[in-house]
Amino acid sequence: MSQKELVRELQKIRREKRLKSKKTEPSTVTLQ
């Protein structure tokens, strides 16, 4: 994987975590 692809994946994960944290309880955010 290239650097750009890694960054893209990280951003995707962060976005998903943020969405989950809004919908569900905060405990899901602590799971990494």
PDB file with SEQRES, HELIX, SHEET and CRYST1 records, atoms N, CA, C and O in Angstrom:
SEQRES   1 A   32  MET SER GLN LYS GLU LEU VAL ARG GLU LEU GLN LYS ILE          
SEQRES   2 A   32  ARG ARG GLU LYS ARG LEU LYS SER LYS LYS THR GLU PRO          
SEQRES   3 A   32  SER THR VAL THR LEU GLN                                      
HELIX    1 AA1 GLN A    3  LYS A   23  1                                  21    
HELIX    2 AA2 SER A   27  THR A   30  1                                   4    
CRYST1    1.000    1.000    1.000  90.00  90.00  90.00 P 1           1          
ATOM      1  N   MET A   1       0.844  -1.216   0.000  1.00  0.00           N  
ATOM      2  CA  MET A   1       0.000   0.000   0.000  1.00  0.00           C  
ATOM      3  C   MET A   1       0.874   1.260   0.000  1.00  0.00           C  
ATOM      4  O   MET A   1       1.912   1.333   0.657  1.00  0.00           O  
ATOM      5  N   SER A   2       0.406   2.233  -0.760  1.00  0.00           N  
ATOM      6  CA  SER A   2       1.131   3.513  -0.791  1.00  0.00           C  
ATOM      7  C   SER A   2       0.673   4.402   0.364  1.00  0.00           C  
ATOM      8  O   SER A   2      -0.323   4.114   1.028  1.00  0.00           O  
ATOM      9  N   GLN A   3       1.409   5.475   0.591  1.00  0.00           N  
ATOM     10  CA  GLN A   3       1.087   6.405   1.680  1.00  0.00           C  
ATOM     11  C   GLN A   3      -0.313   6.988   1.503  1.00  0.00           C  
ATOM     12  O   GLN A   3      -1.076   7.096   2.463  1.00  0.00           O  
ATOM     13  N   LYS A   4      -0.638   7.359   0.272  1.00  0.00           N  
ATOM     14  CA  LYS A   4      -1.949   7.971   0.005  1.00  0.00           C  
ATOM     15  C   LYS A   4      -3.081   7.008   0.332  1.00  0.00           C  
ATOM     16  O   LYS A   4      -4.096   7.404   0.907  1.00  0.00           O  
ATOM     17  N   GLU A   5      -2.906   5.749  -0.033  1.00  0.00           N  
ATOM     18  CA  GLU A   5      -3.952   4.761   0.248  1.00  0.00           C  
ATOM     19  C   GLU A   5      -4.146   4.564   1.745  1.00  0.00           C  
ATOM     20  O   GLU A   5      -5.272   4.439   2.226  1.00  0.00           O  
ATOM     21  N   LEU A   6      -3.035   4.537   2.474  1.00  0.00           N  
ATOM     22  CA  LEU A   6      -3.117   4.401   3.928  1.00  0.00           C  
ATOM     23  C   LEU A   6      -3.882   5.558   4.554  1.00  0.00           C  
ATOM     24  O   LEU A   6      -4.746   5.358   5.408  1.00  0.00           O  
ATOM     25  N   VAL A   7      -3.555   6.765   4.121  1.00  0.00           N  
ATOM     26  CA  VAL A   7      -4.225   7.957   4.645  1.00  0.00           C  
ATOM     27  C   VAL A   7      -5.723   7.894   4.345  1.00  0.00           C  
ATOM     28  O   VAL A   7      -6.554   8.232   5.188  1.00  0.00           O  
ATOM     29  N   ARG A   8      -6.043   7.461   3.146  1.00  0.00           N  
ATOM     30  CA  ARG A   8      -7.446   7.369   2.746  1.00  0.00           C  
ATOM     31  C   ARG A   8      -8.196   6.385   3.641  1.00  0.00           C  
ATOM     32  O   ARG A   8      -9.322   6.648   4.063  1.00  0.00           O  
ATOM     33  N   GLU A   9      -7.561   5.251   3.924  1.00  0.00           N  
ATOM     34  CA  GLU A   9      -8.180   4.251   4.794  1.00  0.00           C  
ATOM     35  C   GLU A   9      -8.386   4.803   6.203  1.00  0.00           C  
ATOM     36  O   GLU A   9      -9.438   4.597   6.808  1.00  0.00           O  
ATOM     37  N   LEU A  10      -7.397   5.491   6.711  1.00  0.00           N  
ATOM     38  CA  LEU A  10      -7.507   6.080   8.055  1.00  0.00           C  
ATOM     39  C   LEU A  10      -8.659   7.074   8.127  1.00  0.00           C  
ATOM     40  O   LEU A  10      -9.427   7.081   9.089  1.00  0.00           O  
ATOM     41  N   GLN A  11      -8.772   7.903   7.113  1.00  0.00           N  
ATOM     42  CA  GLN A  11      -9.846   8.895   7.088  1.00  0.00           C  
ATOM     43  C   GLN A  11     -11.205   8.213   7.032  1.00  0.00           C  
ATOM     44  O   GLN A  11     -12.162   8.666   7.661  1.00  0.00           O  
ATOM     45  N   LYS A  12     -11.284   7.130   6.281  1.00  0.00           N  
ATOM     46  CA  LYS A  12     -12.535   6.386   6.165  1.00  0.00           C  
ATOM     47  C   LYS A  12     -12.931   5.806   7.518  1.00  0.00           C  
ATOM     48  O   LYS A  12     -14.091   5.877   7.923  1.00  0.00           O  
ATOM     49  N   ILE A  13     -11.949   5.232   8.210  1.00  0.00           N  
ATOM     50  CA  ILE A  13     -12.196   4.640   9.530  1.00  0.00           C  
ATOM     51  C   ILE A  13     -12.639   5.700  10.529  1.00  0.00           C  
ATOM     52  O   ILE A  13     -13.580   5.497  11.295  1.00  0.00           O  
ATOM     53  N   ARG A  14     -11.937   6.844  10.508  1.00  0.00           N  
ATOM     54  CA  ARG A  14     -12.305   7.942  11.427  1.00  0.00           C  
ATOM     55  C   ARG A  14     -13.736   8.408  11.181  1.00  0.00           C  
ATOM     56  O   ARG A  14     -14.492   8.651  12.122  1.00  0.00           O  
ATOM     57  N   ARG A  15     -14.098   8.528   9.906  1.00  0.00           N  
ATOM     58  CA  ARG A  15     -15.439   8.984   9.555  1.00  0.00           C  
ATOM     59  C   ARG A  15     -16.479   7.992  10.062  1.00  0.00           C  
ATOM     60  O   ARG A  15     -17.512   8.386  10.603  1.00  0.00           O  
ATOM     61  N   GLU A  16     -16.198   6.697   9.883  1.00  0.00           N  
ATOM     62  CA  GLU A  16     -17.130   5.671  10.341  1.00  0.00           C  
ATOM     63  C   GLU A  16     -17.264   5.688  11.856  1.00  0.00           C  
ATOM     64  O   GLU A  16     -18.362   5.550  12.395  1.00  0.00           O  
ATOM     65  N   LYS A  17     -16.139   5.858  12.536  1.00  0.00           N  
ATOM     66  CA  LYS A  17     -16.174   5.925  14.004  1.00  0.00           C  
ATOM     67  C   LYS A  17     -17.020   7.101  14.470  1.00  0.00           C  
ATOM     68  O   LYS A  17     -17.798   6.990  15.418  1.00  0.00           O  
ATOM     69  N   ARG A  18     -16.854   8.231  13.787  1.00  0.00           N  
ATOM     70  CA  ARG A  18     -17.596   9.431  14.164  1.00  0.00           C  
ATOM     71  C   ARG A  18     -19.095   9.194  13.985  1.00  0.00           C  
ATOM     72  O   ARG A  18     -19.892   9.570  14.845  1.00  0.00           O  
ATOM     73  N   LEU A  19     -19.473   8.577  12.880  1.00  0.00           N  
ATOM     74  CA  LEU A  19     -20.880   8.291  12.615  1.00  0.00           C  
ATOM     75  C   LEU A  19     -21.438   7.334  13.659  1.00  0.00           C  
ATOM     76  O   LEU A  19     -22.550   7.520  14.153  1.00  0.00           O  
ATOM     77  N   LYS A  20     -20.660   6.311  13.992  1.00  0.00           N  
ATOM     78  CA  LYS A  20     -21.101   5.338  14.992  1.00  0.00           C  
ATOM     79  C   LYS A  20     -21.270   5.991  16.347  1.00  0.00           C  
ATOM     80  O   LYS A  20     -22.228   5.711  17.067  1.00  0.00           O  
ATOM     81  N   SER A  21     -20.337   6.863  16.692  1.00  0.00           N  
ATOM     82  CA  SER A  21     -20.381   7.506  18.007  1.00  0.00           C  
ATOM     83  C   SER A  21     -21.634   8.376  18.158  1.00  0.00           C  
ATOM     84  O   SER A  21     -22.163   8.535  19.258  1.00  0.00           O  
ATOM     85  N   LYS A  22     -22.096   8.932  17.037  1.00  0.00           N  
ATOM     86  CA  LYS A  22     -23.314   9.748  17.098  1.00  0.00           C  
ATOM     87  C   LYS A  22     -24.547   8.860  17.279  1.00  0.00           C  
ATOM     88  O   LYS A  22     -25.462   9.207  18.025  1.00  0.00           O  
ATOM     89  N   LYS A  23     -24.567   7.709  16.591  1.00  0.00           N  
ATOM     90  CA  LYS A  23     -25.736   6.841  16.631  1.00  0.00           C  
ATOM     91  C   LYS A  23     -25.791   5.994  17.893  1.00  0.00           C  
ATOM     92  O   LYS A  23     -26.849   5.854  18.507  1.00  0.00           O  
ATOM     93  N   THR A  24     -24.649   5.429  18.280  1.00  0.00           N  
ATOM     94  CA  THR A  24     -24.638   4.494  19.402  1.00  0.00           C  
ATOM     95  C   THR A  24     -23.936   5.082  20.617  1.00  0.00           C  
ATOM     96  O   THR A  24     -23.494   6.230  20.595  1.00  0.00           O  
ATOM     97  N   GLU A  25     -23.839   4.304  21.652  1.00  0.00           N  
ATOM     98  CA  GLU A  25     -23.204   4.772  22.884  1.00  0.00           C  
ATOM     99  C   GLU A  25     -21.702   4.955  22.696  1.00  0.00           C  
ATOM    100  O   GLU A  25     -21.108   4.311  21.831  1.00  0.00           O  
ATOM    101  N   PRO A  26     -21.076   5.826  23.494  1.00  0.00           N  
ATOM    102  CA  PRO A  26     -19.653   6.166  23.365  1.00  0.00           C  
ATOM    103  C   PRO A  26     -18.700   4.971  23.516  1.00  0.00           C  
ATOM    104  O   PRO A  26     -17.553   5.042  23.076  1.00  0.00           O  
ATOM    105  N   SER A  27     -19.151   3.899  24.119  1.00  0.00           N  
ATOM    106  CA  SER A  27     -18.268   2.752  24.349  1.00  0.00           C  
ATOM    107  C   SER A  27     -17.733   2.150  23.040  1.00  0.00           C  
ATOM    108  O   SER A  27     -16.653   1.559  23.018  1.00  0.00           O  
ATOM    109  N   THR A  28     -18.491   2.306  21.966  1.00  0.00           N  
ATOM    110  CA  THR A  28     -18.055   1.748  20.681  1.00  0.00           C  
ATOM    111  C   THR A  28     -16.857   2.512  20.127  1.00  0.00           C  
ATOM    112  O   THR A  28     -16.063   1.955  19.368  1.00  0.00           O  
ATOM    113  N   VAL A  29     -16.722   3.769  20.498  1.00  0.00           N  
ATOM    114  CA  VAL A  29     -15.640   4.609  19.981  1.00  0.00           C  
ATOM    115  C   VAL A  29     -14.307   4.182  20.579  1.00  0.00           C  
ATOM    116  O   VAL A  29     -13.271   4.270  19.919  1.00  0.00           O  
ATOM    117  N   THR A  30     -14.330   3.721  21.824  1.00  0.00           N  
ATOM    118  CA  THR A  30     -13.089   3.348  22.495  1.00  0.00           C  
ATOM    119  C   THR A  30     -12.474   2.097  21.877  1.00  0.00           C  
ATOM    120  O   THR A  30     -11.270   1.878  22.004  1.00  0.00           O  
ATOM    121  N   LEU A  31     -13.273   1.283  21.218  1.00  0.00           N  
ATOM    122  CA  LEU A  31     -12.747   0.105  20.525  1.00  0.00           C  
ATOM    123  C   LEU A  31     -12.025   0.555  19.271  1.00  0.00           C  
ATOM    124  O   LEU A  31     -12.607   1.226  18.418  1.00  0.00           O  
ATOM    125  N   GLN A  32     -10.763   0.189  19.158  1.00  0.00           N  
ATOM    126  CA  GLN A  32      -9.994   0.644  18.011  1.00  0.00           C  
ATOM    127  C   GLN A  32      -9.572  -0.510  17.136  1.00  0.00           C  
ATOM    128  O   GLN A  32      -8.911  -0.303  16.118  1.00  0.00           O  
TER     129      GLN A  32                                                      
END                                                                             
